[in-house]
Amino acid sequence: MSNTTRILVTGAGGFIGHHLVKRLKQEGYWVRGVDIKPPEYEDTAADEFQILDLRRWESCLEASENVDEVYNLAADMGGIGYITAFLAGISCNNILINAHMLEASRSNGVKRFLFSSSACVYAQYKQKSADVSPLKEEDAYPADPEPGYGWEKLYAEELCRYYYRDYKFETRIVRFHNVYGPLGTYDGGKEKAPAAISRKVALASGGGHIEIWGDGQQTRSFMYIDDCVEGLIRIMQSDHREPLNLGTDRLVTVDELVDLICGIAGKQLNKRHDLSKPQGVRGRNSDNTRLREVLGWEPAISLEEGLRATYNWIASEIEKKSLVQAAA
Ligand SMILES: NC(=O)c1ccc[n+]([C@@H]2O[C@H](COP(=O)([O-])OP(=O)(O)OC[C@H]3O[C@@H](n4cnc5c(N)ncnc54)[C@H](O)[C@@H]3O)[C@@H](O)[C@H]2O)c1
């Protein structure tokens, strides 16, 4: 890949897409960003930013015109509350985006196409205990993914593989495990655990309580956004066409995550567990053996460091909002 490469990032108004555009611009690439909405918290760094609905075929043709590489990050998605609530809408929207973006990119002569998949493709029956074994790429089969979001991601992965098999269209497939960081959604219903907990901690008074979804013993691994962006670019540049995990393999319980964030905030809070709320699979971790083999690299930014940056950003956004409200 040289700096004359022209790159399209879809979902560039979203969390990962916005950070990726910034990084690609720092490296000197020409970048087009596309999304159904502009970025929420700061202006895009893209050379061109188009507002398009990528469920529509004509929009996908327009978006992928005259570019060499496509990072397809656009998706209708959110945290566990959101993806378990809207199975039909999420599946239908994402099937349309993925099929249209893949075919439009191929017919426009794009050289490489990266699809952002998810750890939600992994078989649910392999994630029943909190001390779960890390998931290897082959653990997605026999298939039993998350309803809705997981099924459509798994099928889009297959579609990418068929496009290479039948058309020799170069596709890359990345399975993200819980990405977090500044400039990610932290309220409104689409936020994920690190952002939601940071918001609750920032809003709570010391000695008060915060509500935790589930019993707090469910486990996950979390990857900081800068590692995610680094991994994405490395995977795009690699020759690896099969699905690849991109995450960390440090497993923590949700209660441990809360304790870390409370420590950063310097607040002592009581946890109130709400068992009526969705909590997803019991445990999920990333096996990075293949990632290390393929890239000679894996995410390394510590959870403590990443959460500090994330918490500080969310706390400062909340502070800004309350100052604006007080002045109004
Ligand atoms: N963040 C994570 O932890 C995580 C985990 C697994 C997979 N992923 C995948 O990574 C990708 C990026 O995720 P993110 O965290 O940045 O999410 P995000 O919601 O911040 O970004 C997705 C973007 O896609 C856009 N979009 C939705 N429908 C669209 C449409 N019809 N046309 C054009 N744009 C549309 C949204 O407006 C949004 O800006 C997604 O494919 C997601 O499924 C993310």
The ligand as a Tripos MOL2 file, in Angstrom:
@<TRIPOS>MOLECULE
LIG
   44    48     1     0     0
SMALL
NO_CHARGES

@<TRIPOS>ATOM
      1 N1        -17.1940   -1.2660   18.9020 N.am      1 LIG1
      2 C1        -17.1430   -2.5760   19.1080 C.2       1 LIG1
      3 O1        -16.8490   -3.0240   20.2210 O.2       1 LIG1
      4 C2        -17.4140   -3.5410   17.9950 C.ar      1 LIG1
      5 C3        -17.4090   -4.9220   18.2830 C.ar      1 LIG1
      6 C4        -17.6590   -5.8160   17.2650 C.ar      1 LIG1
      7 C5        -17.8930   -5.3670   15.9800 C.ar      1 LIG1
      8 N2        -17.9030   -4.0300   15.7150 N.ar      1 LIG1
      9 C6        -18.1750   -3.5960   14.3290 C.3       1 LIG1
     10 O2        -17.2880   -2.5450   13.9610 O.3       1 LIG1
     11 C7        -17.9560   -1.6370   13.0830 C.3       1 LIG1
     12 C8        -17.8550   -0.2170   13.6290 C.3       1 LIG1
     13 O3        -18.4260   -0.1940   14.9340 O.3       1 LIG1
     14 P1        -18.4550    1.1170   15.8540 P.3       1 LIG1
     15 O4        -18.1830    0.6770   17.2300 O.co2     1 LIG1
     16 O5        -17.6370    2.1820   15.2650 O.co2     1 LIG1
     17 O6        -20.0130    1.4790   15.7840 O.3       1 LIG1
     18 P2        -20.7390    2.8560   15.5000 P.3       1 LIG1
     19 O7        -22.1930    2.6150   15.7020 O.co2     1 LIG1
     20 O8        -20.0980    3.9580   16.2610 O.co2     1 LIG1
     21 O9        -20.4360    3.0890   13.9530 O.3       1 LIG1
     22 C9        -21.1890    2.5020   12.9220 C.3       1 LIG1
     23 C10       -21.5840    3.5990   11.9630 C.3       1 LIG1
     24 O10       -22.3400    3.0320   10.8820 O.3       1 LIG1
     25 C11       -23.2760    3.9970   10.4910 C.3       1 LIG1
     26 N3        -24.4070    3.4500    9.7600 N.ar      1 LIG1
     27 C12       -25.4370    2.6920   10.2460 C.ar      1 LIG1
     28 N4        -26.3400    2.4520    9.2890 N.ar      1 LIG1
     29 C13       -25.8820    3.0790    8.1620 C.ar      1 LIG1
     30 C14       -26.3930    3.2060    6.8480 C.ar      1 LIG1
     31 N5        -27.5620    2.6560    6.4900 N.pl3     1 LIG1
     32 N6        -25.6840    3.9070    5.9490 N.ar      1 LIG1
     33 C15       -24.5100    4.5110    6.3050 C.ar      1 LIG1
     34 N7        -23.9660    4.4250    7.5360 N.ar      1 LIG1
     35 C16       -24.6610    3.7170    8.4580 C.ar      1 LIG1
     36 C17       -23.7570    4.5990   11.8140 C.3       1 LIG1
     37 O11       -24.3740    5.8700   11.5940 O.3       1 LIG1
     38 C18       -22.4780    4.6710   12.6160 C.3       1 LIG1
     39 O12       -21.8780    5.9470   12.5370 O.3       1 LIG1
     40 C19       -19.3840   -2.1520   12.9360 C.3       1 LIG1
     41 O13       -19.4690   -2.9450   11.7700 O.3       1 LIG1
     42 C20       -19.5760   -3.0260   14.1540 C.3       1 LIG1
     43 O14       -20.5470   -4.0120   13.9500 O.3       1 LIG1
     44 C21       -17.6750   -3.1040   16.6970 C.ar      1 LIG1
@<TRIPOS>BOND
     1     1     2 1
     2     2     3 2
     3     2     4 1
     4     4     5 ar
     5     4    44 ar
     6     5     6 ar
     7     6     7 ar
     8     7     8 ar
     9     8     9 1
    10     8    44 ar
    11     9    10 1
    12     9    42 1
    13    10    11 1
    14    11    12 1
    15    11    40 1
    16    12    13 1
    17    13    14 1
    18    14    15 2
    19    14    16 1
    20    14    17 1
    21    17    18 1
    22    18    19 2
    23    18    20 1
    24    18    21 1
    25    21    22 1
    26    22    23 1
    27    23    24 1
    28    23    38 1
    29    24    25 1
    30    25    26 1
    31    25    36 1
    32    26    27 ar
    33    26    35 ar
    34    27    28 ar
    35    28    29 ar
    36    29    30 ar
    37    29    35 ar
    38    30    31 1
    39    30    32 ar
    40    32    33 ar
    41    33    34 ar
    42    34    35 ar
    43    36    37 1
    44    36    38 1
    45    38    39 1
    46    40    41 1
    47    40    42 1
    48    42    43 1
@<TRIPOS>SUBSTRUCTURE
     1 LIG1         1 GROUP 0 **** ****
